[in-house]
């Protein structure tokens, strides 16, 4: 009797493992193939300082440990904000916070969107995975024609492929992404895609250049593509509107000061503040609110806007904790109090 039960349990475990491995393989993105560099060894990308995201066993340790997880409230059915203008002319810069790391930038009659996420879950499947806690700040239908789409890396909460497909089909924007992500986008029917390496620069038109800059993070969509594509930030260098910095998803490192020296000062920076607890696990890949303020200073930003908080419960910090901690830090830097905004979803402002 016992051997039969044991055999049955073993079969169930093996079948479950095969199913998980199959799903992990199917959702993995294509791997980048290219020359070796100071941050690519021919198979995997690396952060400049050798900092790595925690391993799968460490992730299990975090998830199974006694966690000091701060609360998130119930879903907030907040009505969407008003439709943004079709365009903003000249040197004016308008920033609209949509949600998470999704921001609409408008300047010089150009519309730029960063890491667009309009779907309900940041997951391969819409019935499982982190679920949004509030709706997008503006309706997708109210999004103006997008000319430039910036994608910082291929994680599910930053590369929502269904949303990206909708934008590509509707507007045919110029898509900029880090090395390796182009193959996946083209598999999904996206065209006009250009991939970039750290410290690379490409002209969009006569007055606007896109710079790809380092970030401290990792990549992967499944079980077999960990660090197989690059992650990055972007500096939009406009002769008309100035320098606009999308930091992407990142931990803090000394490279920010170098970015400030090479590309700054920034007129506007979009800086992540959330998913930073516990520090031992999240610190290598996500900056804390205090570190976000340091990034603001390192890159010599005139104005910054907080991103990557309040939408999806991705870590142990609570729903309001990133904003609370940011404001606490700013109280110690009163000169920065009006230079680091936290905007409600759907709110748009003109940048000084």
Secondary structure as GFF3:
##gff-version 3
##sequence-region A 1 352
A	DSSP	alpha_helix	2	26	.	.	.	ID=ss1
A	DSSP	alpha_helix	56	64	.	.	.	ID=ss2
A	DSSP	beta_strand	93	99	.	.	.	ID=ss3
A	DSSP	beta_strand	102	107	.	.	.	ID=ss4
A	DSSP	beta_strand	110	114	.	.	.	ID=ss5
A	DSSP	three_ten_helix	140	142	.	.	.	ID=ss6
A	DSSP	beta_strand	148	151	.	.	.	ID=ss7
A	DSSP	alpha_helix	161	171	.	.	.	ID=ss8
A	DSSP	beta_strand	174	178	.	.	.	ID=ss9
A	DSSP	alpha_helix	181	187	.	.	.	ID=ss10
A	DSSP	beta_strand	193	196	.	.	.	ID=ss11
A	DSSP	beta_strand	201	203	.	.	.	ID=ss12
A	DSSP	beta_strand	208	213	.	.	.	ID=ss13
A	DSSP	beta_strand	233	238	.	.	.	ID=ss14
A	DSSP	beta_strand	242	246	.	.	.	ID=ss15
A	DSSP	alpha_helix	255	263	.	.	.	ID=ss16
A	DSSP	beta_strand	266	272	.	.	.	ID=ss17
A	DSSP	alpha_helix	279	282	.	.	.	ID=ss18
A	DSSP	alpha_helix	289	298	.	.	.	ID=ss19
A	DSSP	beta_strand	301	307	.	.	.	ID=ss20
A	DSSP	alpha_helix	321	331	.	.	.	ID=ss21
A	DSSP	three_ten_helix	334	336	.	.	.	ID=ss22
A	DSSP	beta_strand	340	341	.	.	.	ID=ss23
A	DSSP	beta_strand	348	350	.	.	.	ID=ss24
###
